[in-house]
Amino acid sequence: MVGRRRLGRRFGWLWAAYAVSTFGTRLAFDAFALIAILVLHAGPTEVSVLAATGLAVGAAMAVPLGPWVEYRRKRPVMVTMDLTRFVALMSVPAAYALGLLSFVQLLVVSAVVGAADIAFNAASGAYLKALVRPEDLLVASGRFESTTWTATVLGPPVGTAAIGLFGPVMTVVADAVSYLLSATGIRAIGGSEPRPVRTGTQGARLRVGDLLEGWRYILAHPALRPLFFNTVLVSGLIMATSPLLAVLMLGDLGFAPWQYGLAFGLPCVGGIIGSRLASRLVARFGRHKVMLTAGTLRACWSLGLAFIHPGVAGLVLVIAVEFGLITCMGVFNPVFATYRLDRTATDRIARTLSAWSVTSKATVAAMTGLWGLLAGITSPRTAIAVAGLLMLITPFLLPRHDHTSQWKRVTTPPS
C-alpha cells in the first residue's frame, strides 16, 4: 500500500493555515444572518439583502485586486488579506459590546471580507502552483478539499452550540482569530519568493486593461472557457436554492431545525470520501475522464430535492440527494482546481482566479435574488424544480475533449 505523499514542511504550514481559517469560517456559518435576526431584529428581506449585497459588493470591490495581486509577492498579499479580515470581523463584536452595531456595518464588513476572500484565494492559488511540483498539485488540492468538507461537517454544529452558550457574536470572534492564526502560519512558511515581473509593458502601474485580462484569458482558452461557464452556473444554481430549501423544509414541511441541520451536515462526509478518492480515480482513468464523469454526475441529483415530503422518508431523501451531490463535488473539485492551475499561464493565475471568483460570487448573488422572486411568484418547490432541470444541461458545458496532451498522470494516490 502506497504511503502518505509528503509535500514538504512549507506546504504543511500552508495547509495548516488553510485548515484553521476554514474551520473558523465554518464555525461562523450564517453568523451575520443570525446576528441580524437575533440582535438587530431584521426580517427576511433584510437578511436576503445582507447575503446578496455582501456577495455582489465584495465581488465588485475585488475586480481591481486580481491584477494587483498578480504583480506582487503572494505570501505578503495572503497575510495582508488575513489581517484585513481579522480587523473587519473584530469590528463586529467591538461594536456589539459598545451597543453601536448596525445593519449597515454588517453590510460593509460582509463586503470587505468577501473582497479579501477573493484576493486571498487568487494569491494562494498562484502560490500553491509555485510551491508544489506539478505532479503533486492534485494531491495538494485533494487535501484542501477534504479539509473543507471536514470543517463543513464539524463547524456549523459547534458554532450553533457556541452561539447558544456564549452569545450571537462569539463565532465571529472565533472566525476573526482564525484569520490571525492563518496569517501566522503563512508567515512561518519561510523561504524566498521572487517578485513577479510584468511582461510586455514598462513600469509597474496598473492599467485599465489589466482589470479585464482575467476574463479575456478565460474566454479565449478552449479548455477553461467551458469549465468557467459550467462551474459558475452550477454554483449559482446550488446556492440560489439553498434559502428556498430552508423555507420549504422548516416552514412548509415542518421539519425541526435539528433535522434540517442533519440533512445538510451528514452528507458532507461524502465530500471527504470523494476528495480522498480523486487522485486514485485519476491514476486509474485519467484526469479528463474523471472530471467529465464527476461533473456530469453532480448535475443529476438536485432535481430530487423538488420531491421532498414531510416525515422520515423526506428526510432520508434529502440526505441521499445531498450525499450523492456532495460526493461527486468532492471528486470533481480538486480535479478541476488542478486542471485550472495546470492550464493557466503562471503570469495569469491571480487574474484568472480573481475573475473566476468575482463572476461566481456575482452570479450567486443575482441568481439568489432571481430564484427568490421566482419562488414568490410560484412556490419554493417549483423554483427548486426549475433549478434542478437547469442543472441537467450543465454537463454540456464541460470540455468534451482533453486539451492537455502533455498531461502526465498522477500515479501515486494520496493517503
C-alpha positions as a Markdown table, in Angstrom:
| # | Residue | x | y | z |
|---|---|---|---|---|
| 1 | Met | 0.0 | 0.0 | 0.0 |
| 2 | Val | 1.4 | 3.4 | -1.0 |
| 3 | Gly | 2.2 | 5.6 | 1.9 |
| 4 | Arg | 1.1 | 9.1 | 2.5 |
| 5 | Arg | 2.5 | 11.6 | -0.1 |
| 6 | Arg | 4.9 | 14.0 | 1.6 |
| 7 | Leu | 4.6 | 17.5 | 0.2 |
| 8 | Gly | 7.2 | 19.2 | 2.5 |
| 9 | Arg | 7.2 | 21.5 | 5.5 |
| 10 | Arg | 6.3 | 24.6 | 3.6 |
| 11 | Phe | 3.1 | 23.0 | 2.2 |
| 12 | Gly | 2.4 | 21.8 | 5.7 |
| 13 | Trp | 2.3 | 25.3 | 7.0 |
| 14 | Leu | 0.1 | 26.5 | 4.1 |
| 15 | Trp | -2.3 | 23.6 | 4.7 |
| 16 | Ala | -2.4 | 24.3 | 8.4 |
| 17 | Ala | -3.2 | 28.0 | 7.7 |
| 18 | Tyr | -5.9 | 26.9 | 5.3 |
| 19 | Ala | -7.3 | 24.4 | 7.8 |
| 20 | Val | -7.6 | 26.9 | 10.8 |
| 21 | Ser | -9.2 | 29.6 | 8.7 |
| 22 | Thr | -11.6 | 27.2 | 7.1 |
| 23 | Phe | -12.7 | 25.8 | 10.5 |
| 24 | Gly | -13.2 | 29.4 | 11.7 |
| 25 | Thr | -15.3 | 30.2 | 8.8 |
| 26 | Arg | -17.5 | 27.1 | 9.2 |
| 27 | Leu | -17.9 | 27.9 | 12.9 |
| 28 | Ala | -19.3 | 31.2 | 11.9 |
| 29 | Phe | -21.6 | 29.8 | 9.2 |
| 30 | Asp | -24.6 | 32.1 | 8.8 |
| 31 | Ala | -23.4 | 34.2 | 11.7 |
| 32 | Phe | -24.2 | 37.5 | 10.2 |
| 33 | Ala | -27.7 | 36.4 | 9.4 |
| 34 | Leu | -28.2 | 35.2 | 12.9 |
| 35 | Ile | -26.8 | 38.4 | 14.3 |
| 36 | Ala | -29.1 | 40.4 | 12.1 |
| 37 | Ile | -32.1 | 38.4 | 13.3 |
| 38 | Leu | -31.3 | 38.0 | 17.0 |
| 39 | Val | -29.6 | 41.3 | 17.7 |
| 40 | Leu | -31.0 | 43.8 | 15.1 |
| 41 | His | -34.4 | 42.1 | 14.7 |
| 42 | Ala | -34.1 | 42.1 | 10.9 |
| 43 | Gly | -36.8 | 40.5 | 8.8 |
| 44 | Pro | -36.4 | 38.0 | 5.9 |
| 45 | Thr | -36.0 | 40.8 | 3.3 |
| 46 | Glu | -33.1 | 42.4 | 5.2 |
| 47 | Val | -31.4 | 39.1 | 5.7 |
| 48 | Ser | -31.6 | 38.3 | 2.0 |
| 49 | Val | -30.3 | 41.8 | 1.2 |
| 50 | Leu | -27.4 | 41.2 | 3.6 |
| 51 | Ala | -26.5 | 37.9 | 1.9 |
| 52 | Ala | -26.8 | 39.2 | -1.7 |
| 53 | Thr | -25.2 | 42.6 | -1.1 |
| 54 | Gly | -22.2 | 41.2 | 0.6 |
| 55 | Leu | -21.5 | 38.9 | -2.3 |
| 56 | Ala | -22.2 | 41.5 | -5.0 |
| 57 | Val | -20.3 | 44.4 | -3.5 |
| 58 | Gly | -17.5 | 42.2 | -2.4 |
| 59 | Ala | -17.1 | 40.9 | -5.9 |
| 60 | Ala | -17.2 | 44.5 | -7.4 |
| 61 | Met | -14.5 | 45.6 | -4.9 |
| 62 | Ala | -12.3 | 42.6 | -5.8 |
| 63 | Val | -12.2 | 43.4 | -9.6 |
| 64 | Pro | -9.0 | 45.5 | -9.4 |
| 65 | Leu | -7.5 | 43.2 | -6.8 |
| 66 | Gly | -6.8 | 40.4 | -9.4 |
| 67 | Pro | -4.2 | 42.3 | -11.4 |
| 68 | Trp | -2.9 | 44.0 | -8.2 |
| 69 | Val | -2.2 | 40.5 | -6.7 |
| 70 | Glu | -0.6 | 39.3 | -10.0 |
| 71 | Tyr | 2.4 | 41.6 | -9.8 |
| 72 | Arg | 3.1 | 41.2 | -6.1 |
| 73 | Arg | 4.7 | 38.5 | -4.0 |
| 74 | Lys | 1.9 | 36.2 | -3.0 |
| 75 | Arg | 2.7 | 35.5 | 0.7 |
| 76 | Pro | 2.6 | 39.1 | 1.8 |
| 77 | Val | -0.7 | 39.5 | -0.1 |
| 78 | Met | -2.2 | 36.5 | 1.7 |
| 79 | Val | -1.0 | 37.8 | 5.1 |
| 80 | Thr | -2.5 | 41.2 | 4.4 |
| 81 | Met | -5.8 | 39.7 | 3.4 |
| 82 | Asp | -5.9 | 37.6 | 6.5 |
| 83 | Leu | -5.2 | 40.6 | 8.7 |
| 84 | Thr | -7.8 | 42.7 | 6.8 |
| 85 | Arg | -10.4 | 40.0 | 7.5 |
| 86 | Phe | -9.3 | 39.8 | 11.2 |
| 87 | Val | -9.7 | 43.6 | 11.7 |
| 88 | Ala | -13.0 | 43.8 | 9.8 |
| 89 | Leu | -14.6 | 40.9 | 11.7 |
| 90 | Met | -13.4 | 42.1 | 15.1 |
| 91 | Ser | -15.2 | 45.4 | 14.5 |
| 92 | Val | -18.5 | 43.5 | 14.9 |
| 93 | Pro | -18.1 | 42.2 | 18.4 |
| 94 | Ala | -16.5 | 45.5 | 19.4 |
| 95 | Ala | -19.5 | 47.5 | 18.1 |
| 96 | Tyr | -21.8 | 44.9 | 19.7 |
| 97 | Ala | -20.1 | 45.4 | 23.1 |
| 98 | Leu | -20.4 | 49.2 | 22.8 |
| 99 | Gly | -24.1 | 49.0 | 21.7 |
| 100 | Leu | -23.2 | 50.5 | 18.3 |
| 101 | Leu | -23.7 | 47.6 | 16.0 |
| 102 | Ser | -25.9 | 48.4 | 12.9 |
| 103 | Phe | -27.2 | 46.7 | 9.8 |
| 104 | Val | -25.0 | 49.0 | 7.7 |
| 105 | Gln | -21.9 | 47.8 | 9.5 |
| 106 | Leu | -22.8 | 44.2 | 8.8 |
| 107 | Leu | -23.2 | 45.1 | 5.1 |
| 108 | Val | -19.8 | 46.8 | 5.0 |
| 109 | Val | -17.9 | 44.1 | 6.9 |
| 110 | Ser | -19.5 | 41.4 | 4.7 |
| 111 | Ala | -18.4 | 43.2 | 1.5 |
| 112 | Val | -14.8 | 43.8 | 2.8 |
| 113 | Val | -14.5 | 40.2 | 3.9 |
| 114 | Gly | -15.9 | 39.0 | 0.5 |
| 115 | Ala | -13.4 | 41.1 | -1.4 |
| 116 | Ala | -10.5 | 39.9 | 0.8 |
| 117 | Asp | -11.6 | 36.3 | 0.3 |
| 118 | Ile | -11.3 | 36.7 | -3.5 |
| 119 | Ala | -7.9 | 38.3 | -3.3 |
| 120 | Phe | -6.6 | 35.7 | -0.8 |
| 121 | Asn | -7.8 | 32.8 | -3.0 |
| 122 | Ala | -6.2 | 34.3 | -6.1 |
| 123 | Ala | -2.9 | 34.7 | -4.3 |
| 124 | Ser | -3.0 | 31.3 | -2.7 |
| 125 | Gly | -3.7 | 29.5 | -6.0 |
| 126 | Ala | -0.7 | 31.2 | -7.6 |
| 127 | Tyr | 1.4 | 30.4 | -4.6 |
| 128 | Leu | 0.4 | 26.8 | -4.5 |
| 129 | Lys | 1.4 | 26.3 | -8.1 |
| 130 | Ala | 4.8 | 27.6 | -7.4 |
| 131 | Leu | 5.2 | 25.8 | -4.1 |
| 132 | Val | 4.5 | 22.2 | -5.1 |
| 133 | Arg | 5.6 | 20.1 | -8.1 |
| 134 | Pro | 3.1 | 19.8 | -11.0 |
| 135 | Glu | 2.6 | 16.1 | -10.2 |
| 136 | Asp | 1.7 | 16.9 | -6.6 |
| 137 | Leu | -1.0 | 19.6 | -7.4 |
| 138 | Leu | -3.9 | 17.1 | -7.4 |
| 139 | Val | -2.8 | 15.6 | -4.1 |
| 140 | Ala | -2.5 | 19.1 | -2.5 |
| 141 | Ser | -5.9 | 20.1 | -3.9 |
| 142 | Gly | -7.4 | 16.9 | -2.6 |
| 143 | Arg | -6.1 | 17.7 | 0.9 |
| 144 | Phe | -7.6 | 21.2 | 0.8 |
| 145 | Glu | -10.9 | 19.8 | -0.4 |
| 146 | Ser | -11.0 | 17.1 | 2.3 |
| 147 | Thr | -10.3 | 19.8 | 4.9 |
| 148 | Thr | -13.1 | 21.9 | 3.6 |
| 149 | Trp | -15.7 | 19.1 | 3.9 |
| 150 | Thr | -14.4 | 18.1 | 7.3 |
| 151 | Ala | -14.8 | 21.6 | 8.5 |
| 152 | Thr | -18.3 | 21.7 | 7.0 |
| 153 | Val | -19.3 | 18.6 | 8.9 |
| 154 | Leu | -17.9 | 19.8 | 12.3 |
| 155 | Gly | -18.1 | 23.6 | 12.2 |
| 156 | Pro | -21.8 | 24.6 | 12.0 |
| 157 | Pro | -23.0 | 22.3 | 14.8 |
| 158 | Val | -20.2 | 23.5 | 17.1 |
| 159 | Gly | -20.8 | 27.1 | 16.0 |
| 160 | Thr | -24.5 | 26.8 | 16.7 |
| 161 | Ala | -23.8 | 25.4 | 20.2 |
| 162 | Ala | -21.3 | 28.2 | 20.9 |
| 163 | Ile | -23.9 | 30.9 | 20.0 |
| 164 | Gly | -26.3 | 29.3 | 22.4 |
| 165 | Leu | -23.7 | 29.2 | 25.2 |
| 166 | Phe | -21.8 | 32.4 | 24.7 |
| 167 | Gly | -24.0 | 34.8 | 22.6 |
| 168 | Pro | -24.5 | 35.7 | 19.0 |
| 169 | Val | -21.1 | 37.2 | 18.2 |
| 170 | Met | -18.9 | 34.5 | 19.7 |
| 171 | Thr | -18.4 | 32.7 | 16.4 |
| 172 | Val | -17.5 | 35.9 | 14.7 |
| 173 | Val | -14.7 | 36.3 | 17.2 |
| 174 | Ala | -13.6 | 32.7 | 16.5 |
| 175 | Asp | -13.6 | 33.4 | 12.8 |
| 176 | Ala | -11.6 | 36.6 | 13.2 |
| 177 | Val | -9.0 | 34.8 | 15.4 |
| 178 | Ser | -8.7 | 32.0 | 12.8 |
| 179 | Tyr | -7.5 | 34.5 | 10.2 |
| 180 | Leu | -4.9 | 35.9 | 12.6 |
| 181 | Leu | -3.7 | 32.3 | 13.2 |
| 182 | Ser | -3.7 | 31.8 | 9.4 |
| 183 | Ala | -1.5 | 34.8 | 8.9 |
| 184 | Thr | 0.9 | 33.5 | 11.5 |
| 185 | Gly | 1.1 | 30.1 | 9.7 |
| 186 | Ile | 1.7 | 31.7 | 6.3 |
| 187 | Arg | 4.5 | 33.9 | 7.8 |
| 188 | Ala | 6.0 | 30.6 | 9.2 |
| 189 | Ile | 6.3 | 29.1 | 5.7 |
| 190 | Gly | 9.6 | 31.0 | 5.2 |
| 191 | Gly | 11.8 | 30.8 | 2.2 |
| 192 | Ser | 12.2 | 33.4 | -0.5 |
| 193 | Glu | 9.7 | 34.4 | -3.1 |
| 194 | Pro | 10.8 | 36.4 | -6.2 |
| 195 | Arg | 8.8 | 39.5 | -7.1 |
| 196 | Pro | 6.8 | 38.9 | -10.3 |
| 197 | Val | 7.9 | 40.9 | -13.3 |
| 198 | Arg | 5.5 | 42.5 | -15.7 |
| 199 | Thr | 5.9 | 41.4 | -19.3 |
| 200 | Gly | 5.1 | 43.3 | -22.4 |
| 201 | Thr | 4.8 | 46.7 | -20.6 |
| 202 | Gln | 7.1 | 49.2 | -18.9 |
| 203 | Gly | 6.7 | 50.1 | -15.3 |
| 204 | Ala | 4.5 | 48.6 | -12.6 |
| 205 | Arg | 1.5 | 50.8 | -12.8 |
| 206 | Leu | -1.9 | 49.1 | -13.0 |
| 207 | Arg | -3.5 | 49.6 | -16.5 |
| 208 | Val | -7.2 | 49.8 | -17.1 |
| 209 | Gly | -6.8 | 46.8 | -19.5 |
| 210 | Asp | -5.5 | 44.7 | -16.7 |
| 211 | Leu | -8.9 | 44.7 | -15.0 |
| 212 | Leu | -10.4 | 42.6 | -17.8 |
| 213 | Glu | -7.3 | 40.5 | -18.5 |
| 214 | Gly | -8.6 | 37.6 | -16.4 |
| 215 | Trp | -11.8 | 37.4 | -18.3 |
| 216 | Arg | -10.1 | 37.8 | -21.7 |
| 217 | Tyr | -7.8 | 34.9 | -20.9 |
| 218 | Ile | -10.6 | 32.6 | -19.7 |
| 219 | Leu | -12.8 | 33.3 | -22.7 |
| 220 | Ala | -10.0 | 32.8 | -25.2 |
| 221 | His | -8.9 | 29.5 | -23.7 |
| 222 | Pro | -10.6 | 26.5 | -25.3 |
| 223 | Ala | -10.4 | 24.3 | -22.2 |
| 224 | Leu | -11.0 | 27.0 | -19.5 |
| 225 | Arg | -14.0 | 28.7 | -21.2 |
| 226 | Pro | -16.5 | 25.8 | -21.0 |
| 227 | Leu | -15.4 | 25.0 | -17.4 |
| 228 | Phe | -15.9 | 28.6 | -16.5 |
| 229 | Phe | -19.5 | 28.7 | -17.6 |
| 230 | Asn | -20.1 | 25.2 | -16.1 |
| 231 | Thr | -18.8 | 25.9 | -12.6 |
| 232 | Val | -20.3 | 29.4 | -12.4 |
| 233 | Leu | -23.7 | 28.1 | -13.4 |
| 234 | Val | -23.6 | 25.1 | -11.2 |
| 235 | Ser | -22.6 | 27.1 | -8.1 |
| 236 | Gly | -25.2 | 29.7 | -8.8 |
| 237 | Leu | -28.0 | 27.1 | -9.1 |
| 238 | Ile | -26.9 | 25.3 | -5.9 |
| 239 | Met | -26.6 | 28.4 | -3.8 |
| 240 | Ala | -29.7 | 30.1 | -5.2 |
| 241 | Thr | -31.9 | 27.2 | -4.0 |
| 242 | Ser | -30.3 | 27.0 | -0.5 |
| 243 | Pro | -32.6 | 29.5 | 1.2 |
| 244 | Leu | -35.6 | 28.1 | -0.6 |
| 245 | Leu | -34.8 | 24.6 | 0.8 |
| 246 | Ala | -34.7 | 26.2 | 4.2 |
| 247 | Val | -38.1 | 27.8 | 3.7 |
| 248 | Leu | -39.5 | 24.6 | 2.3 |
| 249 | Met | -38.2 | 22.3 | 5.0 |
| 250 | Leu | -38.5 | 24.5 | 8.0 |
| 251 | Gly | -41.7 | 26.2 | 7.0 |
| 252 | Asp | -44.0 | 24.3 | 4.6 |
| 253 | Leu | -42.9 | 20.8 | 5.6 |
| 254 | Gly | -42.5 | 21.4 | 9.3 |
| 255 | Phe | -39.0 | 19.8 | 9.8 |
| 256 | Ala | -37.3 | 20.6 | 13.1 |
| 257 | Pro | -34.1 | 22.7 | 13.0 |
| 258 | Trp | -32.0 | 19.8 | 14.1 |
| 259 | Gln | -33.4 | 17.7 | 11.2 |
| 260 | Tyr | -32.5 | 20.5 | 8.8 |
| 261 | Gly | -29.0 | 20.6 | 10.2 |
| 262 | Leu | -28.7 | 16.8 | 10.0 |
| 263 | Ala | -29.9 | 16.8 | 6.4 |
| 264 | Phe | -27.1 | 19.1 | 5.2 |
| 265 | Gly | -24.4 | 18.2 | 7.7 |
| 266 | Leu | -24.3 | 14.4 | 7.5 |
| 267 | Pro | -23.9 | 14.3 | 3.6 |
| 268 | Cys | -20.8 | 16.4 | 3.8 |
| 269 | Val | -19.0 | 13.1 | 4.7 |
| 270 | Gly | -19.4 | 12.4 | 1.0 |
| 271 | Gly | -17.2 | 15.3 | 0.2 |
| 272 | Ile | -14.4 | 13.8 | 2.4 |
| 273 | Ile | -14.8 | 10.5 | 0.7 |
| 274 | Gly | -14.8 | 12.0 | -2.8 |
| 275 | Ser | -11.8 | 14.2 | -2.2 |
| 276 | Arg | -9.8 | 11.2 | -1.0 |
| 277 | Leu | -10.8 | 9.2 | -4.0 |
| 278 | Ala | -10.0 | 11.8 | -6.6 |
| 279 | Ser | -6.3 | 11.0 | -7.1 |
| 280 | Arg | -6.9 | 7.3 | -7.2 |
| 281 | Leu | -9.6 | 7.7 | -9.8 |
| 282 | Val | -7.3 | 10.0 | -11.9 |
| 283 | Ala | -4.5 | 7.5 | -11.6 |
| 284 | Arg | -6.7 | 4.7 | -13.0 |
| 285 | Phe | -9.0 | 6.5 | -15.5 |
| 286 | Gly | -7.2 | 9.8 | -16.4 |
| 287 | Arg | -7.9 | 13.3 | -15.4 |
| 288 | His | -10.2 | 14.4 | -18.2 |
| 289 | Lys | -12.5 | 11.3 | -17.9 |
| 290 | Val | -12.8 | 11.7 | -14.1 |
| 291 | Met | -13.6 | 15.4 | -14.4 |
| 292 | Leu | -16.2 | 14.8 | -17.1 |
| 293 | Thr | -17.8 | 11.9 | -15.3 |
| 294 | Ala | -17.9 | 13.5 | -11.9 |
| 295 | Gly | -19.1 | 16.8 | -13.4 |
| 296 | Thr | -21.9 | 15.1 | -15.2 |
| 297 | Leu | -23.0 | 13.0 | -12.2 |
| 298 | Arg | -23.1 | 16.0 | -9.9 |
| 299 | Ala | -25.8 | 17.5 | -12.2 |
| 300 | Cys | -28.1 | 14.6 | -11.8 |
| 301 | Trp | -29.1 | 15.0 | -8.1 |
| 302 | Ser | -30.6 | 18.4 | -7.5 |
| 303 | Leu | -33.9 | 17.7 | -9.2 |
| 304 | Gly | -34.6 | 15.1 | -6.5 |
| 305 | Leu | -35.0 | 17.9 | -3.9 |
| 306 | Ala | -38.2 | 19.0 | -5.6 |
| 307 | Phe | -39.9 | 15.8 | -4.4 |
| 308 | Ile | -39.3 | 16.3 | -0.6 |
| 309 | His | -42.3 | 15.3 | 1.6 |
| 310 | Pro | -42.7 | 15.5 | 5.4 |
| 311 | Gly | -41.6 | 12.7 | 7.7 |
| 312 | Val | -38.7 | 10.3 | 7.8 |
| 313 | Ala | -38.9 | 9.4 | 4.2 |
| 314 | Gly | -38.5 | 13.0 | 3.2 |
| 315 | Leu | -35.5 | 13.5 | 5.5 |
| 316 | Val | -33.8 | 10.4 | 4.1 |
| 317 | Leu | -34.4 | 11.6 | 0.5 |
| 318 | Val | -32.7 | 14.9 | 1.3 |
| 319 | Ile | -29.8 | 13.2 | 2.9 |
| 320 | Ala | -29.4 | 10.8 | 0.0 |
| 321 | Val | -29.6 | 13.5 | -2.6 |
| 322 | Glu | -27.2 | 15.7 | -0.8 |
| 323 | Phe | -24.8 | 12.9 | -0.2 |
| 324 | Gly | -24.7 | 11.9 | -3.9 |
| 325 | Leu | -24.2 | 15.6 | -4.9 |
| 326 | Ile | -21.5 | 16.3 | -2.4 |
| 327 | Thr | -19.6 | 13.1 | -3.1 |
| 328 | Cys | -19.5 | 14.0 | -6.8 |
| 329 | Met | -18.4 | 17.5 | -5.9 |
| 330 | Gly | -15.7 | 16.1 | -3.7 |
| 331 | Val | -14.2 | 14.2 | -6.6 |
| 332 | Phe | -14.8 | 17.0 | -9.2 |
| 333 | Asn | -13.5 | 20.0 | -7.3 |
| 334 | Pro | -9.8 | 19.0 | -6.7 |
| 335 | Val | -9.5 | 17.6 | -10.2 |
| 336 | Phe | -11.0 | 20.8 | -11.6 |
| 337 | Ala | -8.8 | 23.0 | -9.4 |
| 338 | Thr | -5.7 | 21.2 | -10.5 |
| 339 | Tyr | -6.7 | 21.3 | -14.2 |
| 340 | Arg | -7.4 | 25.0 | -14.0 |
| 341 | Leu | -4.0 | 25.7 | -12.4 |
| 342 | Asp | -2.2 | 23.4 | -14.9 |
| 343 | Arg | -3.8 | 25.1 | -17.9 |
| 344 | Thr | -3.3 | 28.7 | -16.7 |
| 345 | Ala | -0.1 | 30.5 | -17.6 |
| 346 | Thr | 2.0 | 31.4 | -14.5 |
| 347 | Asp | 1.8 | 35.1 | -15.1 |
| 348 | Arg | -2.1 | 35.0 | -15.4 |
| 349 | Ile | -3.0 | 32.8 | -12.4 |
| 350 | Ala | -4.0 | 35.6 | -10.0 |
| 351 | Arg | -6.1 | 37.5 | -12.5 |
| 352 | Thr | -7.7 | 34.3 | -13.8 |
| 353 | Leu | -8.7 | 33.1 | -10.4 |
| 354 | Ser | -9.9 | 36.5 | -9.3 |
| 355 | Ala | -12.0 | 36.9 | -12.4 |
| 356 | Trp | -13.4 | 33.4 | -11.8 |
| 357 | Ser | -14.3 | 34.2 | -8.2 |
| 358 | Val | -15.8 | 37.6 | -9.0 |
| 359 | Thr | -18.1 | 36.1 | -11.6 |
| 360 | Ser | -19.1 | 33.2 | -9.4 |
| 361 | Lys | -20.0 | 35.4 | -6.5 |
| 362 | Ala | -21.8 | 38.0 | -8.6 |
| 363 | Thr | -23.8 | 35.2 | -10.3 |
| 364 | Val | -24.7 | 33.6 | -7.0 |
| 365 | Ala | -26.0 | 37.0 | -5.7 |
| 366 | Ala | -28.0 | 37.6 | -8.9 |
| 367 | Met | -29.4 | 34.1 | -9.1 |
| 368 | Thr | -30.3 | 34.1 | -5.4 |
| 369 | Gly | -32.4 | 37.2 | -5.9 |
| 370 | Leu | -33.9 | 35.8 | -9.1 |
| 371 | Trp | -34.9 | 32.5 | -7.6 |
| 372 | Gly | -36.4 | 34.2 | -4.6 |
| 373 | Leu | -38.6 | 36.2 | -7.0 |
| 374 | Leu | -39.5 | 33.0 | -8.8 |
| 375 | Ala | -40.4 | 31.3 | -5.6 |
| 376 | Gly | -42.6 | 34.2 | -4.6 |
| 377 | Ile | -44.4 | 34.1 | -7.9 |
| 378 | Thr | -44.8 | 30.3 | -7.9 |
| 379 | Ser | -43.6 | 28.3 | -4.9 |
| 380 | Pro | -40.3 | 27.3 | -3.3 |
| 381 | Arg | -40.8 | 23.7 | -4.6 |
| 382 | Thr | -41.4 | 24.9 | -8.2 |
| 383 | Ala | -38.3 | 27.2 | -8.1 |
| 384 | Ile | -36.2 | 24.2 | -6.8 |
| 385 | Ala | -37.5 | 22.1 | -9.6 |
| 386 | Val | -36.6 | 24.7 | -12.2 |
| 387 | Ala | -33.1 | 24.9 | -10.8 |
| 388 | Gly | -32.8 | 21.1 | -10.9 |
| 389 | Leu | -33.9 | 20.9 | -14.5 |
| 390 | Leu | -31.4 | 23.6 | -15.5 |
| 391 | Met | -28.7 | 21.6 | -13.7 |
| 392 | Leu | -29.2 | 18.8 | -16.1 |
| 393 | Ile | -27.9 | 20.9 | -19.0 |
| 394 | Thr | -24.7 | 21.9 | -17.3 |
| 395 | Pro | -22.7 | 18.8 | -18.3 |
| 396 | Phe | -23.0 | 20.0 | -21.9 |
| 397 | Leu | -20.7 | 22.9 | -20.9 |
| 398 | Leu | -17.9 | 20.7 | -19.8 |
| 399 | Pro | -14.9 | 20.3 | -22.2 |
| 400 | Arg | -15.7 | 17.3 | -24.3 |
| 401 | His | -12.1 | 16.7 | -25.4 |
| 402 | Asp | -8.8 | 16.6 | -23.4 |
| 403 | His | -6.9 | 19.7 | -24.4 |
| 404 | Thr | -3.9 | 18.7 | -22.4 |
| 405 | Ser | -2.0 | 16.2 | -24.4 |
| 406 | Gln | 1.1 | 16.8 | -22.3 |
| 407 | Trp | -0.7 | 15.9 | -19.1 |
| 408 | Lys | 1.1 | 13.3 | -17.1 |
| 409 | Arg | -1.0 | 11.0 | -15.0 |
| 410 | Val | -0.7 | 11.1 | -11.2 |
| 411 | Thr | 0.3 | 7.6 | -10.5 |
| 412 | Thr | 0.5 | 7.8 | -6.7 |
| 413 | Pro | -2.7 | 8.1 | -4.8 |
| 414 | Pro | -2.9 | 10.1 | -1.6 |
| 415 | Ser | -3.4 | 8.6 | 1.8 |
